[in-house]
Amino acid sequence: AVEILEIDGLVQINMCGPYNAIRFRKPTTIQIGAPHPVSSELQLMVDAHTAHTGSIRLVDPNGALAAEWISVSLPEGLSTITLPLGNISAGMYIVEVHTSIGGVFTVPVVVLP
């Protein structure tokens, strides 16, 4: 028999007795919040299994840095992070989130004038 449990943010799969357990940590997920496309600010919806920090970069399709936010708090659970876009030119960008626990996320975003 196979038993699947979620314990403290970990997914545990028990197979063939208690000695063969596989444990996976629930991953942090990040997505663009509404509205999308964006204009004056960017909202990121974050679901983190544990509190940590991250740096967020906004890069254009050629890899040039358009904006950067350092030491952004990523609280445990579901949260919304609002980032002001200032004078970012209209166009297509990639949001890169680098977390302090080793995760890297990339999400495309369109910025309107």
Kinemage of the C-alpha trace (Angstrom):
@kinemage 1
@onewidth
@group {chain A} dominant
@subgroup {mainchain}
@vectorlist {calphas} color= white
{ca ala a 1} P 0.000 0.000 0.000
{ca val a 2} L 1.081 3.558 -0.716
{ca glu a 3} L 0.376 6.380 1.728
{ca ile a 4} L 0.844 10.080 0.813
{ca leu a 5} L 1.069 12.604 3.675
{ca glu a 6} L 1.784 16.327 3.927
{ca ile a 7} L 3.720 17.125 7.097
{ca asp a 8} L 5.129 20.598 7.857
{ca gly a 9} L 5.412 21.591 4.187
{ca leu a 10} L 6.882 18.235 3.175
{ca val a 11} L 5.174 15.642 1.024
{ca gln a 12} L 5.995 12.169 2.342
{ca ile a 13} L 5.300 8.996 0.378
{ca asn a 14} L 5.347 5.771 2.409
{ca met a 15} L 5.750 2.564 0.410
{ca cys a 16} L 6.224 -1.012 1.599
{ca gly a 17} L 6.483 -0.154 5.280
{ca pro a 18} L 7.990 2.668 7.312
{ca tyr a 19} L 11.576 2.099 6.145
{ca asn a 20} L 10.999 3.157 2.521
{ca ala a 21} L 9.818 6.762 2.813
{ca ile a 22} L 10.428 9.445 0.184
{ca arg a 23} L 10.093 13.066 1.350
{ca phe a 24} L 9.725 16.084 -0.940
{ca arg a 25} L 9.614 19.693 0.214
{ca lys a 26} L 6.621 21.613 -1.094
{ca pro a 27} L 8.117 24.079 -3.588
{ca thr a 28} L 7.766 27.844 -3.451
{ca thr a 29} L 5.612 29.067 -6.341
{ca ile a 30} L 5.578 32.547 -7.868
{ca gln a 31} L 3.231 33.997 -10.473
{ca ile a 32} L 2.202 37.414 -11.788
{ca gly a 33} L -0.842 38.836 -10.010
{ca ala a 34} L -3.626 40.837 -11.635
{ca pro a 35} L -3.742 43.063 -13.526
{ca his a 36} L -1.603 41.717 -16.329
{ca pro a 37} L -0.231 43.356 -18.472
{ca val a 38} L 1.115 45.782 -15.863
{ca ser a 39} L 1.805 49.512 -15.969
{ca ser a 40} L 2.839 51.332 -12.770
{ca glu a 41} L 3.476 48.356 -10.462
{ca leu a 42} L 4.108 44.632 -10.611
{ca gln a 43} L 2.343 42.270 -8.228
{ca leu a 44} L 3.835 38.849 -7.561
{ca met a 45} L 1.751 36.130 -5.912
{ca val a 46} L 4.096 34.023 -3.764
{ca asp a 47} L 3.306 30.767 -1.978
{ca ala a 48} L 6.342 29.886 0.154
{ca his a 49} L 6.715 26.816 2.365
{ca thr a 50} L 8.987 28.758 4.717
{ca ala a 51} L 9.919 32.420 5.173
{ca his a 52} L 13.023 33.538 3.301
{ca thr a 53} L 14.333 36.456 1.240
{ca gly a 54} L 14.993 36.926 -2.429
{ca ser a 55} L 16.248 39.310 -5.041
{ca ile a 56} L 14.025 40.212 -7.974
{ca arg a 57} L 15.312 41.364 -11.337
{ca leu a 58} L 13.403 42.671 -14.344
{ca val a 59} L 15.335 42.011 -17.560
{ca asp a 60} L 14.518 42.753 -21.193
{ca pro a 61} L 14.596 40.052 -23.924
{ca asn a 62} L 18.289 40.839 -24.564
{ca gly a 63} L 19.176 40.218 -20.910
{ca ala a 64} L 19.707 43.884 -20.001
{ca leu a 65} L 18.748 44.771 -16.428
{ca ala a 66} L 15.760 47.173 -16.303
{ca ala a 67} L 15.141 47.090 -12.520
{ca glu a 68} L 16.275 45.223 -9.427
{ca trp a 69} L 14.908 44.768 -5.910
{ca ile a 70} L 17.321 43.271 -3.350
{ca ser a 71} L 16.509 41.512 -0.043
{ca val a 72} L 12.779 41.237 -0.657
{ca ser a 73} L 10.968 39.427 2.154
{ca leu a 74} L 9.159 36.256 1.011
{ca pro a 75} L 6.964 35.340 3.999
{ca glu a 76} L 5.717 31.846 4.737
{ca gly a 77} L 2.389 31.021 3.110
{ca leu a 78} L 0.476 32.913 0.434
{ca ser a 79} L 1.373 36.583 0.012
{ca thr a 80} L 1.406 39.398 -2.540
{ca ile a 81} L 4.544 41.430 -3.214
{ca thr a 82} L 4.002 44.803 -4.907
{ca leu a 83} L 6.959 46.309 -6.771
{ca pro a 84} L 6.866 49.859 -8.219
{ca leu a 85} L 7.947 50.007 -11.860
{ca gly a 86} L 8.869 53.702 -11.945
{ca asn a 87} L 10.093 54.731 -15.397
{ca ile a 88} L 10.271 51.269 -16.986
{ca ser a 89} L 9.698 51.472 -20.747
{ca ala a 90} L 6.778 49.598 -22.275
{ca gly a 91} L 7.649 46.151 -23.607
{ca met a 92} L 8.175 42.486 -22.833
{ca tyr a 93} L 10.319 41.548 -19.830
{ca ile a 94} L 11.327 38.536 -17.774
{ca val a 95} L 10.946 38.644 -13.991
{ca glu a 96} L 13.745 36.657 -12.309
{ca val a 97} L 13.341 35.780 -8.634
{ca his a 98} L 16.407 34.333 -6.868
{ca thr a 99} L 15.577 33.034 -3.385
{ca ser a 100} L 17.903 32.695 -0.403
{ca ile a 101} L 17.129 28.954 -0.238
{ca gly a 102} L 18.407 28.326 -3.752
{ca gly a 103} L 15.307 28.620 -5.924
{ca val a 104} L 15.284 30.546 -9.195
{ca phe a 105} L 12.022 31.476 -10.892
{ca thr a 106} L 11.410 33.204 -14.212
{ca val a 107} L 8.066 34.643 -15.291
{ca pro a 108} L 7.323 36.699 -18.438
{ca val a 109} L 5.531 40.029 -18.026
{ca val a 110} L 4.297 42.750 -20.401
{ca val a 111} L 4.651 46.371 -19.285
{ca leu a 112} L 2.253 48.927 -20.809
{ca pro a 113} L 3.048 52.629 -21.212
